Amino acid sequence: MKNTPIAIEAREFLALSGLSARKLALEAGINPVILTRVLSGSRRDMRSENADRLRAAMKRLSDVVPSGETSTQKGAESA
């Protein structure tokens, strides 16, 4: 498995945030299969446009959901 920078960043983000790869991909506006394949190593890399979208989504989501807390947990606290 080749660890490309975007794969490392996404893997770390997913571990800290507790979000699924599918949710992250959909938030980024990319096909979830692309992210899943990059994370599993069956795809070596992704287009830079998709990597940029993924990084923007990770930034947006990290501003909304504190690390280690899912959006579901956050919503439950405010109820």
C-alpha positions in Angstrom: 0.0 0.0 0.0 1.4 3.4 -1.0 0.8 6.1 1.5 0.3 9.2 -0.6 0.0 12.5 1.3 -3.8 12.8 0.7 -4.3 9.2 1.9 -2.3 9.9 5.1 -4.2 13.1 5.7 -7.6 11.5 5.1 -6.8 8.5 7.3 -5.7 10.7 10.2 -8.7 12.9 9.8 -11.1 10.0 9.8 -9.4 8.4 12.9 -9.7 11.7 14.8 -13.1 12.7 13.7 -14.9 9.4 13.8 -16.6 10.1 10.5 -16.9 7.6 7.7 -14.9 7.7 4.5 -18.3 7.8 2.6 -19.5 10.9 4.6 -16.2 12.7 4.0 -16.2 11.9 0.3 -19.8 13.1 -0.1 -19.1 16.3 1.8 -16.1 16.9 -0.5 -18.2 16.2 -3.6 -16.2 13.3 -4.8 -17.2 9.7 -5.5 -16.8 7.7 -2.3 -15.3 4.8 -4.3 -12.3 7.0 -5.2 -11.5 7.8 -1.5 -12.1 4.2 -0.4 -9.7 2.9 -3.1 -7.0 5.4 -2.2 -7.4 4.6 1.5 -7.2 0.8 0.8 -4.2 1.2 -1.5 -6.0 -0.3 -4.5 -5.7 3.1 -6.2 -2.4 4.9 -5.9 -3.6 8.5 -5.9 -6.4 10.9 -6.9 -6.6 13.9 -9.2 -5.3 17.1 -7.5 -8.8 18.7 -8.0 -10.3 15.9 -5.9 -7.5 16.1 -3.3 -8.2 19.8 -3.0 -11.9 19.2 -2.5 -11.1 16.6 0.1 -8.8 18.9 2.0 -11.4 21.7 1.9 -14.0 19.3 3.3 -11.7 18.1 6.1 -11.1 21.7 7.0 -14.8 22.6 7.0 -15.7 19.5 9.0 -12.9 20.0 11.5 -14.2 23.5 12.2 -17.7 22.1 12.8 -16.9 18.8 14.6 -14.2 18.9 17.3 -11.8 16.0 17.0 -13.0 12.7 18.4 -16.6 13.9 18.4 -19.1 12.9 15.7 -21.8 15.2 14.5 -24.3 12.8 16.0 -22.7 13.2 19.4 -22.6 17.0 19.0 -26.3 17.1 18.2 -27.2 14.9 21.2 -25.4 17.3 23.5 -27.5 20.3 22.4 -30.8 18.5 22.7 
